[in-house]
């Protein structure tokens, strides 16, 4: 899920809501069966934007899923790890033995 986009939308929602509450330019908004009176124009613009985002998000997510299915993540080959020695082990392996 595009978390950055959702975070951006939440922040934008708060900003627009704040501006919409404080604006004095109002209008009546009719949705066919009901008329809302004295709605700030900013709120109606925000509602239109938000509905557009809600309609677009499923299509974006479907496109993302198709792209991911087309190019699945390839597993990386594991490289053999180099063995790490402590100083004590390193001293024991490099120190001359009594047999030499």
QUIRADA-V771144 format. One record per backbone hydrogen bond with DSSP energy under -1.0 kcal/mol. CO is the residue of the C=O (numbers start at 1). NH is the residue of the N-H. Records with the same first field share a line. If there is no record, write none. Layout:
CO->NH + NH
This chain:
1->3
2->6
3->7
4->8
5->9
6->10
7->11
8->12
9->13
10->14
11->15
12->16
13->17
14->18
15->19
16->20
17->21
18->22
25->41
27->39
29->36
34->31
36->29
39->27
40->44
41->45
42->46
43->47
44->48
45->49
46->50
47->51
48->52
49->53
50->54
51->55
52->56
53->57
56->60
57->61
58->62
59->63
60->64
61->65
62->66
63->67
64->68
65->69
66->70
67->71
86->90
87->91
88->92
89->93
90->94
91->95
